[in-house]
Amino acid sequence: MKKEVTAGLLVLATAARAHLPPGFELPSVNPEIAVGWTFEAWVVVLLGASLAMYALGLARLWRNAGRGRGVSMLQAAAFAGGWVGLAAALVSPLDALGQLLFSAHMVQHELMMVVAAPLLVLGRPLAIWTWALPMRLRRKTATITHHPAIALPWQLITRPAVAWALHGLVLWTWHMPRFFDAALANDGIHTLQHVSFFGTALLFWWPPLASASRAGDGPAMFYLFTTMMHTAALGALLTLAPTPWYPAYAASAGSFGIDLLTDQQLGGLIMWVPAGVAYLAVGMVVAARTLQRRQPASG
């Protein structure tokens, strides 16, 4: 309880700072006792349910088809890795630290978007969760998902161009100072921010990693490259900006012994370099897959 109260005081103090008379300074709150594990009920329930359903569905699939068939051991391991990454982003002390340091917030976002999301997509969770259902519900679910009212919108939002546009729009919009600060000040907006980041990231990674049709490898490679470029541009803007964009972190960053601009520069570098490596790596995999598929035709 003490941690939660201290964290709440820090958030209130940070929000109040913008409304104080010029020259009046609030005392800094030591963030060390405010950083702890975050156990929001709905997050824990969803994480637990997704893992339990995957384990049950995988067991049923392998019992019927044979171990490693339908979904390989590597794909199952990818899902497990993505699940751990998502849990680390939302439950570990990183979540609380992201309220205090912009750079930690960037680590949290990149962990969700370029680590957890692609690994989860590789694990084919939709198919495996279906196997977790009783046979009757499984058949009904298949009928529902193949209905044009569901299938057509899904095909639309997972097209490379659409997924690329949605993810890019969400990424740039939420990093506008007004929206980013609003997410820091309001839990509901913060939740919306994370859901939109993670949701559009899943859509973004779907075409190159999980799409049943490989005809779109060329467009997928193009949008991976362009996303690497525009996220690098945003990271560069954050890193090279002469003034801080997010003053809401002023009190908490100072309590860690770093100034606001340094914290922002570190966050920009995290978006600029490590995230770019992920896009480049997947782009190279898609390119190798395309070349491998064309080899028999050329031979």
C-alpha atoms as a printed R data frame, in Angstrom:
    type eleno elety resid chain resno       x       y       z
1   ATOM     1    CA   MET     A     1   0.000   0.000   0.000
2   ATOM     2    CA   LYS     A     2   2.828   2.373   0.815
3   ATOM     3    CA   LYS     A     3   4.225   1.994  -2.706
4   ATOM     4    CA   GLU     A     4   0.898   2.705  -4.322
5   ATOM     5    CA   VAL     A     5   0.297   5.789  -2.160
6   ATOM     6    CA   THR     A     6   3.766   7.147  -2.920
7   ATOM     7    CA   ALA     A     7   3.326   6.535  -6.627
8   ATOM     8    CA   GLY     A     8  -0.005   8.341  -6.501
9   ATOM     9    CA   LEU     A     9   1.531  11.300  -4.691
10  ATOM    10    CA   LEU     A    10   4.271  11.519  -7.284
11  ATOM    11    CA   VAL     A    11   1.788  11.559 -10.155
12  ATOM    12    CA   LEU     A    12  -0.336  14.188  -8.426
13  ATOM    13    CA   ALA     A    13   2.700  16.317  -7.672
14  ATOM    14    CA   THR     A    14   3.871  16.113 -11.261
15  ATOM    15    CA   ALA     A    15   0.437  17.040 -12.611
16  ATOM    16    CA   ALA     A    16   0.061  19.871 -10.132
17  ATOM    17    CA   ARG     A    17   3.409  21.401 -11.065
18  ATOM    18    CA   ALA     A    18   1.980  22.781 -14.314
19  ATOM    19    CA   HIS     A    19  -0.641  24.780 -12.393
20  ATOM    20    CA   LEU     A    20   1.581  26.318  -9.720
21  ATOM    21    CA   PRO     A    21   2.573  29.998  -9.721
22  ATOM    22    CA   PRO     A    22   5.858  30.815 -11.488
23  ATOM    23    CA   GLY     A    23   8.874  30.236  -9.286
24  ATOM    24    CA   PHE     A    24   7.060  27.893  -6.875
25  ATOM    25    CA   GLU     A    25   8.656  24.435  -6.739
26  ATOM    26    CA   LEU     A    26   7.266  21.273  -5.228
27  ATOM    27    CA   PRO     A    27   9.702  19.030  -3.377
28  ATOM    28    CA   SER     A    28  10.868  16.002  -5.361
29  ATOM    29    CA   VAL     A    29   9.541  12.621  -4.346
30  ATOM    30    CA   ASN     A    30  12.109   9.862  -4.020
31  ATOM    31    CA   PRO     A    31  11.065   7.365  -6.724
32  ATOM    32    CA   GLU     A    32  12.875   4.366  -5.214
33  ATOM    33    CA   ILE     A    33   9.938   3.442  -2.961
34  ATOM    34    CA   ALA     A    34   7.418   4.090  -5.716
35  ATOM    35    CA   VAL     A    35   8.827   1.531  -8.144
36  ATOM    36    CA   GLY     A    36   7.395  -1.941  -7.688
37  ATOM    37    CA   TRP     A    37   5.479  -4.671  -9.444
38  ATOM    38    CA   THR     A    38   2.146  -3.627 -10.968
39  ATOM    39    CA   PHE     A    39  -0.702  -6.082 -10.562
40  ATOM    40    CA   GLU     A    40  -3.719  -4.537 -12.263
41  ATOM    41    CA   ALA     A    41  -6.462  -7.149 -12.079
42  ATOM    42    CA   TRP     A    42  -7.606  -6.977 -15.707
43  ATOM    43    CA   VAL     A    43  -4.026  -7.156 -17.018
44  ATOM    44    CA   VAL     A    44  -3.158 -10.147 -14.833
45  ATOM    45    CA   VAL     A    45  -6.395 -11.942 -15.770
46  ATOM    46    CA   LEU     A    46  -5.862 -11.417 -19.510
47  ATOM    47    CA   LEU     A    47  -2.233 -12.489 -19.339
48  ATOM    48    CA   GLY     A    48  -3.127 -15.577 -17.324
49  ATOM    49    CA   ALA     A    49  -6.054 -16.522 -19.551
50  ATOM    50    CA   SER     A    50  -4.032 -16.116 -22.759
51  ATOM    51    CA   LEU     A    51  -1.262 -18.361 -21.442
52  ATOM    52    CA   ALA     A    52  -3.632 -20.994 -20.052
53  ATOM    53    CA   MET     A    53  -5.636 -21.164 -23.287
54  ATOM    54    CA   TYR     A    54  -2.462 -21.419 -25.353
55  ATOM    55    CA   ALA     A    55  -1.113 -24.257 -23.216
56  ATOM    56    CA   LEU     A    56  -4.427 -26.131 -23.360
57  ATOM    57    CA   GLY     A    57  -4.866 -25.585 -27.094
58  ATOM    58    CA   LEU     A    58  -1.300 -26.622 -27.846
59  ATOM    59    CA   ALA     A    59  -1.692 -29.808 -25.794
60  ATOM    60    CA   ARG     A    60  -4.879 -30.725 -27.666
61  ATOM    61    CA   LEU     A    61  -3.385 -29.951 -31.068
62  ATOM    62    CA   TRP     A    62  -0.265 -32.020 -30.450
63  ATOM    63    CA   ARG     A    63  -2.317 -34.859 -28.961
64  ATOM    64    CA   ASN     A    64  -4.323 -35.035 -32.198
65  ATOM    65    CA   ALA     A    65  -1.680 -34.178 -34.805
66  ATOM    66    CA   GLY     A    66   1.539 -35.214 -33.111
67  ATOM    67    CA   ARG     A    67   4.115 -33.234 -31.161
68  ATOM    68    CA   GLY     A    68   5.505 -30.355 -33.175
69  ATOM    69    CA   ARG     A    69   2.900 -30.619 -35.950
70  ATOM    70    CA   GLY     A    70   0.638 -27.715 -36.844
71  ATOM    71    CA   VAL     A    71   2.686 -25.493 -34.554
72  ATOM    72    CA   SER     A    72   6.379 -26.219 -34.174
73  ATOM    73    CA   MET     A    73   8.362 -26.228 -30.964
74  ATOM    74    CA   LEU     A    74  10.058 -23.044 -32.167
75  ATOM    75    CA   GLN     A    75   6.725 -21.295 -32.692
76  ATOM    76    CA   ALA     A    76   5.529 -22.344 -29.233
77  ATOM    77    CA   ALA     A    77   8.781 -21.029 -27.764
78  ATOM    78    CA   ALA     A    78   8.249 -17.756 -29.641
79  ATOM    79    CA   PHE     A    79   4.825 -17.345 -28.050
80  ATOM    80    CA   ALA     A    80   6.297 -18.045 -24.613
81  ATOM    81    CA   GLY     A    81   9.014 -15.452 -25.212
82  ATOM    82    CA   GLY     A    82   6.485 -12.888 -26.405
83  ATOM    83    CA   TRP     A    83   4.256 -13.562 -23.402
84  ATOM    84    CA   VAL     A    84   7.179 -13.053 -21.014
85  ATOM    85    CA   GLY     A    85   8.097  -9.829 -22.822
86  ATOM    86    CA   LEU     A    86   4.549  -8.509 -22.568
87  ATOM    87    CA   ALA     A    87   4.326  -9.451 -18.899
88  ATOM    88    CA   ALA     A    88   7.644  -7.710 -18.257
89  ATOM    89    CA   ALA     A    89   6.329  -4.562 -19.944
90  ATOM    90    CA   LEU     A    90   3.005  -4.456 -18.075
91  ATOM    91    CA   VAL     A    91   3.602  -6.100 -14.691
92  ATOM    92    CA   SER     A    92   7.279  -5.775 -13.777
93  ATOM    93    CA   PRO     A    93   8.740  -2.636 -12.116
94  ATOM    94    CA   LEU     A    94   9.358  -1.322 -15.631
95  ATOM    95    CA   ASP     A    95   5.685  -0.264 -15.764
96  ATOM    96    CA   ALA     A    96   5.991   1.886 -12.645
97  ATOM    97    CA   LEU     A    97   9.385   3.182 -13.731
98  ATOM    98    CA   GLY     A    98   7.858   4.305 -17.015
99  ATOM    99    CA   GLN     A    99   5.762   6.798 -15.043
100 ATOM   100    CA   LEU     A   100   8.949   8.351 -13.694
101 ATOM   101    CA   LEU     A   101  11.416   8.280 -16.601
102 ATOM   102    CA   PHE     A   102  10.732   8.879 -20.279
103 ATOM   103    CA   SER     A   103  13.566   6.518 -21.235
104 ATOM   104    CA   ALA     A   104  11.978   3.703 -19.195
105 ATOM   105    CA   HIS     A   105   8.653   4.435 -20.867
106 ATOM   106    CA   MET     A   106  10.353   3.991 -24.248
107 ATOM   107    CA   VAL     A   107  11.815   0.665 -23.174
108 ATOM   108    CA   GLN     A   108   8.316  -0.435 -22.143
109 ATOM   109    CA   HIS     A   109   6.789   0.613 -25.463
110 ATOM   110    CA   GLU     A   110   9.508  -0.998 -27.575
111 ATOM   111    CA   LEU     A   111   9.277  -4.190 -25.516
112 ATOM   112    CA   MET     A   112   5.577  -4.377 -26.375
113 ATOM   113    CA   MET     A   113   5.849  -3.370 -30.042
114 ATOM   114    CA   VAL     A   114   9.087  -4.856 -31.390
115 ATOM   115    CA   VAL     A   115   9.700  -7.774 -28.995
116 ATOM   116    CA   ALA     A   116   6.434  -9.127 -27.582
117 ATOM   117    CA   ALA     A   117   4.191  -8.441 -30.610
118 ATOM   118    CA   PRO     A   118   6.270 -10.213 -33.318
119 ATOM   119    CA   LEU     A   119   7.044 -13.174 -31.060
120 ATOM   120    CA   LEU     A   120   3.382 -13.611 -30.164
121 ATOM   121    CA   VAL     A   121   2.385 -13.444 -33.838
122 ATOM   122    CA   LEU     A   122   4.968 -16.124 -34.662
123 ATOM   123    CA   GLY     A   123   3.336 -18.377 -32.069
124 ATOM   124    CA   ARG     A   124   0.034 -18.470 -34.047
125 ATOM   125    CA   PRO     A   125  -2.106 -17.729 -30.974
126 ATOM   126    CA   LEU     A   126  -5.463 -17.401 -32.769
127 ATOM   127    CA   ALA     A   127  -5.288 -20.947 -34.109
128 ATOM   128    CA   ILE     A   128  -4.073 -22.387 -30.807
129 ATOM   129    CA   TRP     A   129  -6.670 -20.558 -28.701
130 ATOM   130    CA   THR     A   130  -9.333 -22.049 -30.979
131 ATOM   131    CA   TRP     A   131  -8.037 -25.524 -30.143
132 ATOM   132    CA   ALA     A   132  -8.515 -24.716 -26.449
133 ATOM   133    CA   LEU     A   133 -12.275 -24.473 -26.981
134 ATOM   134    CA   PRO     A   134 -14.641 -27.466 -26.799
135 ATOM   135    CA   MET     A   135 -15.325 -29.052 -30.191
136 ATOM   136    CA   ARG     A   136 -18.791 -27.508 -30.496
137 ATOM   137    CA   LEU     A   137 -17.515 -24.003 -29.781
138 ATOM   138    CA   ARG     A   138 -14.523 -24.607 -32.024
139 ATOM   139    CA   ARG     A   139 -16.763 -25.305 -34.989
140 ATOM   140    CA   LYS     A   140 -18.997 -22.355 -34.183
141 ATOM   141    CA   THR     A   141 -15.974 -20.071 -33.891
142 ATOM   142    CA   ALA     A   142 -14.688 -21.234 -37.268
143 ATOM   143    CA   THR     A   143 -18.062 -20.488 -38.841
144 ATOM   144    CA   ILE     A   144 -18.175 -17.019 -37.275
145 ATOM   145    CA   THR     A   145 -14.616 -16.070 -38.263
146 ATOM   146    CA   HIS     A   146 -15.209 -17.140 -41.863
147 ATOM   147    CA   HIS     A   147 -18.324 -14.996 -42.139
148 ATOM   148    CA   PRO     A   148 -17.742 -12.036 -44.490
149 ATOM   149    CA   ALA     A   149 -18.627  -9.571 -41.710
150 ATOM   150    CA   ILE     A   150 -15.558 -10.788 -39.808
151 ATOM   151    CA   ALA     A   151 -13.279 -12.115 -42.538
152 ATOM   152    CA   LEU     A   152 -13.370  -9.065 -44.822
153 ATOM   153    CA   PRO     A   153 -12.497  -6.445 -42.156
154 ATOM   154    CA   TRP     A   154  -9.718  -8.738 -40.890
155 ATOM   155    CA   GLN     A   155  -8.302  -9.069 -44.396
156 ATOM   156    CA   LEU     A   156  -8.441  -5.292 -44.752
157 ATOM   157    CA   ILE     A   157  -6.668  -4.337 -41.527
158 ATOM   158    CA   THR     A   158  -3.937  -6.968 -41.996
159 ATOM   159    CA   ARG     A   159  -3.035  -5.784 -45.491
160 ATOM   160    CA   PRO     A   160   0.527  -4.420 -45.402
161 ATOM   161    CA   ALA     A   161  -0.422  -0.882 -46.460
162 ATOM   162    CA   VAL     A   162  -3.284  -0.605 -43.956
163 ATOM   163    CA   ALA     A   163  -1.356  -2.148 -41.044
164 ATOM   164    CA   TRP     A   164   1.601   0.103 -41.873
165 ATOM   165    CA   ALA     A   165  -0.566   3.224 -41.901
166 ATOM   166    CA   LEU     A   166  -2.420   2.392 -38.674
167 ATOM   167    CA   HIS     A   167   0.741   1.604 -36.744
168 ATOM   168    CA   GLY     A   168   2.584   4.654 -38.025
169 ATOM   169    CA   LEU     A   169  -0.347   6.959 -37.243
170 ATOM   170    CA   VAL     A   170  -0.640   5.629 -33.697
171 ATOM   171    CA   LEU     A   171   3.107   5.863 -33.110
172 ATOM   172    CA   TRP     A   172   3.483   9.479 -34.216
173 ATOM   173    CA   THR     A   173   0.223  10.695 -32.674
174 ATOM   174    CA   TRP     A   174   0.941   9.385 -29.186
175 ATOM   175    CA   HIS     A   175   4.429  10.923 -29.179
176 ATOM   176    CA   MET     A   176   3.012  14.387 -29.704
177 ATOM   177    CA   PRO     A   177   3.646  16.115 -26.354
178 ATOM   178    CA   ARG     A   178  -0.017  16.957 -25.717
179 ATOM   179    CA   PHE     A   179  -1.165  13.346 -26.089
180 ATOM   180    CA   PHE     A   180   1.838  11.817 -24.347
181 ATOM   181    CA   ASP     A   181   1.418  14.070 -21.313
182 ATOM   182    CA   ALA     A   182  -2.315  13.323 -21.248
183 ATOM   183    CA   ALA     A   183  -1.533   9.611 -21.035
184 ATOM   184    CA   LEU     A   184   0.783  10.257 -18.097
185 ATOM   185    CA   ALA     A   185  -1.864  12.218 -16.252
186 ATOM   186    CA   ASN     A   186  -4.835   9.889 -16.806
187 ATOM   187    CA   ASP     A   187  -4.897   6.111 -16.290
188 ATOM   188    CA   GLY     A   188  -7.674   5.588 -18.826
189 ATOM   189    CA   ILE     A   189  -5.809   7.461 -21.562
190 ATOM   190    CA   HIS     A   190  -2.618   5.628 -20.607
191 ATOM   191    CA   THR     A   191  -4.413   2.305 -21.049
192 ATOM   192    CA   LEU     A   192  -5.718   3.438 -24.450
193 ATOM   193    CA   GLN     A   193  -2.186   4.389 -25.447
194 ATOM   194    CA   HIS     A   194  -0.808   0.961 -24.572
195 ATOM   195    CA   VAL     A   195  -3.699  -0.911 -26.185
196 ATOM   196    CA   SER     A   196  -3.308   1.052 -29.427
197 ATOM   197    CA   PHE     A   197   0.476   0.587 -29.459
198 ATOM   198    CA   PHE     A   198   0.245  -3.154 -28.865
199 ATOM   199    CA   GLY     A   199  -2.840  -3.756 -31.010
200 ATOM   200    CA   THR     A   200  -1.507  -1.986 -34.098
201 ATOM   201    CA   ALA     A   201   1.888  -3.646 -33.571
202 ATOM   202    CA   LEU     A   202   0.189  -7.064 -33.752
203 ATOM   203    CA   LEU     A   203  -1.503  -6.010 -36.997
204 ATOM   204    CA   PHE     A   204   1.774  -4.615 -38.310
205 ATOM   205    CA   TRP     A   205   3.707  -7.845 -37.745
206 ATOM   206    CA   TRP     A   206   0.932 -10.108 -39.036
207 ATOM   207    CA   PRO     A   207   1.553  -9.823 -42.828
208 ATOM   208    CA   PRO     A   208   5.299 -10.636 -42.812
209 ATOM   209    CA   LEU     A   209   5.185 -13.246 -40.036
210 ATOM   210    CA   ALA     A   210   1.819 -15.005 -39.980
211 ATOM   211    CA   SER     A   211  -0.060 -14.344 -43.204
212 ATOM   212    CA   ALA     A   212  -1.067 -17.555 -44.960
213 ATOM   213    CA   SER     A   213  -0.376 -15.945 -48.341
214 ATOM   214    CA   ARG     A   214   3.220 -14.999 -49.150
215 ATOM   215    CA   ALA     A   215   2.280 -13.031 -52.258
216 ATOM   216    CA   GLY     A   216   2.672  -9.847 -50.253
217 ATOM   217    CA   ASP     A   217   6.344 -10.340 -49.340
218 ATOM   218    CA   GLY     A   218   7.387  -7.439 -51.561
219 ATOM   219    CA   PRO     A   219   5.015  -4.915 -49.960
220 ATOM   220    CA   ALA     A   220   5.875  -6.301 -46.518
221 ATOM   221    CA   MET     A   221   9.586  -5.713 -47.116
222 ATOM   222    CA   PHE     A   222   8.846  -2.180 -48.287
223 ATOM   223    CA   TYR     A   223   6.739  -1.280 -45.259
224 ATOM   224    CA   LEU     A   224   9.270  -2.845 -42.859
225 ATOM   225    CA   PHE     A   225  11.960  -0.646 -44.401
226 ATOM   226    CA   THR     A   226   9.851   2.509 -44.362
227 ATOM   227    CA   THR     A   227   8.753   1.878 -40.776
228 ATOM   228    CA   MET     A   228  12.370   1.455 -39.756
229 ATOM   229    CA   MET     A   229  13.082   4.806 -41.397
230 ATOM   230    CA   HIS     A   230  10.198   6.802 -39.921
231 ATOM   231    CA   THR     A   231  10.647   5.385 -36.395
232 ATOM   232    CA   ALA     A   232  14.348   6.178 -36.672
233 ATOM   233    CA   ALA     A   233  13.386   9.703 -37.699
234 ATOM   234    CA   LEU     A   234  11.166  10.065 -34.636
235 ATOM   235    CA   GLY     A   235  13.929   8.665 -32.435
236 ATOM   236    CA   ALA     A   236  16.395  11.115 -33.975
237 ATOM   237    CA   LEU     A   237  14.042  14.039 -33.362
238 ATOM   238    CA   LEU     A   238  13.736  13.048 -29.706
239 ATOM   239    CA   THR     A   239  17.489  12.567 -29.366
240 ATOM   240    CA   LEU     A   240  18.590  15.739 -31.134
241 ATOM   241    CA   ALA     A   241  15.861  18.080 -29.882
242 ATOM   242    CA   PRO     A   242  17.435  21.127 -28.189
243 ATOM   243    CA   THR     A   243  14.631  21.343 -25.613
244 ATOM   244    CA   PRO     A   244  12.582  18.725 -23.731
245 ATOM   245    CA   TRP     A   245   9.213  17.733 -25.167
246 ATOM   246    CA   TYR     A   246   7.663  16.213 -22.047
247 ATOM   247    CA   PRO     A   247   7.937  18.521 -19.008
248 ATOM   248    CA   ALA     A   248   5.739  16.196 -16.936
249 ATOM   249    CA   TYR     A   249   8.858  14.096 -16.233
250 ATOM   250    CA   ALA     A   250  10.814  17.021 -14.761
251 ATOM   251    CA   ALA     A   251  10.331  16.191 -11.069
252 ATOM   252    CA   SER     A   252  10.783  12.440 -11.309
253 ATOM   253    CA   ALA     A   253  13.754  12.513 -13.710
254 ATOM   254    CA   GLY     A   254  15.547  14.916 -11.407
255 ATOM   255    CA   SER     A   255  15.032  12.522  -8.524
256 ATOM   256    CA   PHE     A   256  17.054   9.957 -10.452
257 ATOM   257    CA   GLY     A   257  19.910  12.402 -10.868
258 ATOM   258    CA   ILE     A   258  19.431  13.078 -14.603
259 ATOM   259    CA   ASP     A   259  18.018  16.128 -16.297
260 ATOM   260    CA   LEU     A   260  14.903  16.116 -18.434
261 ATOM   261    CA   LEU     A   261  16.700  16.517 -21.764
262 ATOM   262    CA   THR     A   262  19.163  13.692 -21.056
263 ATOM   263    CA   ASP     A   263  16.276  11.383 -20.183
264 ATOM   264    CA   GLN     A   264  14.569  12.276 -23.464
265 ATOM   265    CA   GLN     A   265  17.763  11.762 -25.464
266 ATOM   266    CA   LEU     A   266  18.215   8.299 -23.980
267 ATOM   267    CA   GLY     A   267  14.614   7.442 -24.834
268 ATOM   268    CA   GLY     A   268  15.115   8.668 -28.386
269 ATOM   269    CA   LEU     A   269  18.199   6.497 -28.794
270 ATOM   270    CA   ILE     A   270  16.234   3.466 -27.613
271 ATOM   271    CA   MET     A   271  13.662   4.074 -30.339
272 ATOM   272    CA   TRP     A   272  16.280   4.980 -32.917
273 ATOM   273    CA   VAL     A   273  18.723   2.060 -32.690
274 ATOM   274    CA   PRO     A   274  17.433  -1.156 -31.029
275 ATOM   275    CA   ALA     A   275  13.953  -0.879 -32.549
276 ATOM   276    CA   GLY     A   276  15.464  -0.299 -35.996
277 ATOM   277    CA   VAL     A   277  17.466  -3.498 -35.664
278 ATOM   278    CA   ALA     A   278  14.249  -5.494 -35.156
279 ATOM   279    CA   TYR     A   279  12.667  -4.127 -38.349
280 ATOM   280    CA   LEU     A   280  15.867  -4.762 -40.282
281 ATOM   281    CA   ALA     A   281  16.164  -8.339 -38.989
282 ATOM   282    CA   VAL     A   282  12.602  -9.267 -39.965
283 ATOM   283    CA   GLY     A   283  13.041  -7.577 -43.339
284 ATOM   284    CA   MET     A   284  16.109  -9.737 -43.998
285 ATOM   285    CA   VAL     A   285  14.149 -12.873 -43.045
286 ATOM   286    CA   VAL     A   286  11.360 -11.949 -45.463
287 ATOM   287    CA   ALA     A   287  13.911 -11.239 -48.206
288 ATOM   288    CA   ALA     A   288  15.619 -14.602 -47.618
289 ATOM   289    CA   ARG     A   289  12.260 -16.374 -47.711
290 ATOM   290    CA   THR     A   290  11.402 -14.715 -51.020
291 ATOM   291    CA   LEU     A   291  14.731 -15.682 -52.591
292 ATOM   292    CA   GLN     A   292  14.462 -19.239 -51.334
293 ATOM   293    CA   ARG     A   293  11.011 -19.618 -52.859
294 ATOM   294    CA   ARG     A   294  12.225 -18.357 -56.227
295 ATOM   295    CA   GLN     A   295  15.243 -20.661 -56.440
296 ATOM   296    CA   PRO     A   296  13.448 -23.735 -57.890
297 ATOM   297    CA   ALA     A   297  11.861 -21.609 -60.630
298 ATOM   298    CA   SER     A   298  15.253 -20.214 -61.647
299 ATOM   299    CA   GLY     A   299  16.862 -23.637 -61.521
